Structure formats: C-alpha cells, structure tokens
Amino acid sequence: MDIRKINTTETLSLRKALLRPHLTPEQCIYPGDDDSTTCHLGGFIDDSLMSIVSIYQRGLPGQESKRGYQFRALAIVDGLRSRGYGLTLLHAVEQYARDNAADYLWANARMTAEEFYRKVGYTIDDKEFIVEGVGAHVIVNRTFD
C-alpha cells in the first residue's frame, strides 16, 4: 500500500461508504478538516484509494498543557482488512504526529477496534460512550517520549 497525502474531498466517498453510510457525503465533513494543521492520508493500491485516515492538531480535554493530535476516520475497504494495512496507516499517522512535535496521539475508537489498538500498544480508556448513529466507542491514546 502506497500512503499519500490527499484532500478532504478525497476522503468523503470512503468515509460515507465505510463509516457513515446513513449520512450524505456533505455530512461526512468533520470540523477541522480544512485547517492548515490537518492532514488526510490515503492508502492506494494500484492507484485506487483503499483506505483513509485524518489527523487533527487537537488535544484531549484536560491535557491542554501538552501537544496532542487526534486521528479520525481510519477505514479500509472490505476485503482488505486483517492484512496489515490498518497498521501501516496507523504507523503513518504516528510518524506524522511525531514529525509535528506531538506529545501524544489519540482517537475515539469503535469498540470493535479496541483489541487492535490494545495489541499495538495504545492505552484504552475504561469509559465507554455512544456516538449517535454509529455506536459504542472508547478513547485510545499513545504517548510519545
């Protein structure tokens, strides 16, 4: 998989199809998508966009004294999951955060992905919460030294 920077518009078809099928493409635009500190990455196979993730300079509430980055909408097309592509994309997100002097990286992860994040060394918050229309989530994070 070839990881490249993409723009907000390029993320929308996969965001809708894989993460928010009940919304219109316009409703899949997230706050901060076009901020100068935001980065969108796409994973390409044979020049076809097969995975996405977006990274925002945004700290967790209560941790404003440190520089945090949030990643959202990490998604891989059906049929390509469990082949290491998610980990490849996650490593690209972590590198972007490190390159931008992040103290930590975090996300609101679906409960179905909790074990993935645990296996790759993320801390899992014990407070589950519901994202309306999507389901149960938990905050995952990794601190950088």
N, C-alpha and C positions, 0 to 999 in steps of 0.2 A: 504494500500500500504506500502510495506517494502522498505525503502530507503537505498541503499548500494553504497559504492564506486565501480566504475567499471573502466576499462581501455579505452583508446582511441578507440581501435578496436571494443570494445563492443558498442560504440555509433554509429558506422557508418551505420548499417542497418537502424536504425530509422532516423538518420539524412537524409539519402538518401530518404527513403520512405516518410517521413512526411514533410521535409523541402526543399530538393533539388532534386526532382525526375529527373530533367533534367541533373544531373551530375553523374559521376561514383562514386563508393564508395571512391576511392582514391582521387577524387577531393573534397570530403567532409571532408578531414583532414584540420583542421584550424591551422594557425600559433600559436604556443604556446601550442598545445595540449599535448606535451610530456615534457613541462617544469616542473621542480621539484615543483613549486608553483601552478601548475594547478591541479584541482580536477574535476573528472567526477562523476556524481551521476546517478544512475538508480533507477527507481521505479518498484518494482516487485510485481506481484500478482500471487500467486501460482507458484513461481519460474520462471515466464515468464516476460521478460523485457517489460514493457508497457509505460515507459516514461524515458526521459533523460534530462540532463542539464549539461553544462560545466562551470567552474568558473576559471577565469584567474586573476592573480595579474597584473592589468593594469589600469592605471588612465586615466581619460578623458583629452584630450589636454587642457592645461591652468590650470589644477588642480594638477600639479605635486607635489606641496608642501604638499599634503595630500595623504594618502594611499587609493587607490581605487582598487576595484575588479569589473571586468566585467563578467556578465554571458551571455552565448550564447546557442543557440540551445535548448531552453526549449520546449519540444514537448511531446505530449501524443497521443497514438494511437486513431484512430477514434472509436467512440462508448463509450469512457471513459471520454470525455470532459464534462465539466459542472457538474462534480460530486465532485469537491473539490480537485482532485488530483493535479492540477496545483498549487493551493495554498499550498498544502502540500510540493510539490517540491520547491516552491519559499521560503517557511519558512526554508527548509533545506539549501538552498543557503545563505539566510540571516544569519543563525546560523554559517555556515562555514566562512563567511566574518567577522562576529563579533569575532569568535574564533581566527581569524588571524589578529586581530587589525585593521580592515578596518575602515576608516573614512566614506566611502560611497560605495555604490553598484550601478552599472548602467548596462544598456543594450541598444542595438539598437533593438527596438521593432517594430514588424509589426503593421501597422495602425489598423489591425483587432483586435489586442490585447490591444490597447490603453485604452479602457474603463476598462478592467480587472485591469491594473496597476493603473489607477486613483482610482478605488474603494478600492484598498488595500493600498493606501497612498503614491504612488510614485508621484514624480514631473514629469510632462510631458513637454518636451521642445517644443517650438512653431515652430521650424524649421523642416519641413518635408523634407525627402530626399529619393532618389530612390536607392535601392540595385539592381544592374543589374541582371536580370533573376529571381528576387524574388518579387520586388515591393516596395511600399511606406513604409517608416519606420520613426520613431521618437525616440529620446533618452529619456529614462526614468531613474530616479535615486532616491535613498533614502539615506539620510544622517543618520549616527548613532551618538548618543550622548555619 
